[in-house]
Structure formats: structure tokens, C-alpha cells
Amino acid sequence: EGKEHIRNLRAGIAALSGVSVKRMGGGLKLVSPITGRKYPMAFGVAADLADQIDRATE
């Protein structure tokens, strides 16, 4: 479930406003389509964010 959850998170974030998601060693990097700036995020934080997004869309 954990890996599938992260895959779904990556797909969902990528679908929002052109933000790209890249995998890094211990987590993910969100890349702004406007500035190109990279924002690192640990997998645990990413999973929590995915849960919050799921709840908000229900």
C-alpha cells in the first residue's frame, strides 16, 4: 500500500499546475514549473500530504 500511495501522490501532484515530481533517495522533490525551484519532501510527509488531499477532495 505504501508504494502505491506514493505513486498516486506523484501522479496527483504532477497533474496539478504542471508541478513535476522527482524521486530522490529518501523522498521526493517537487519542481515548480514557473521558477524551476526544487522542494524536497520526505516520504512520510508526502504520504501525510496525500492523505490530506484525499480528505479535501471527498
VENHUMO-V290078 format. One record per backbone hydrogen bond with DSSP energy under -1.0 kcal/mol. NH is the residue of the N-H (numbers start at 1). CO is the residue of the C=O. If there is no record, write none. Layout:
NH:CO
NH:CO
//
This chain:
5:1
6:2
7:3
8:4
9:5
10:6
11:7
12:8
13:9
14:10
15:11
16:13
19:16
20:31
22:29
24:27
27:24
28:41
29:22
30:39
31:20
32:37
36:32
39:30
41:28
43:26
46:42
47:43
48:44
49:45
50:46
51:47
52:48
53:49
54:50
55:51
56:52
57:53
//
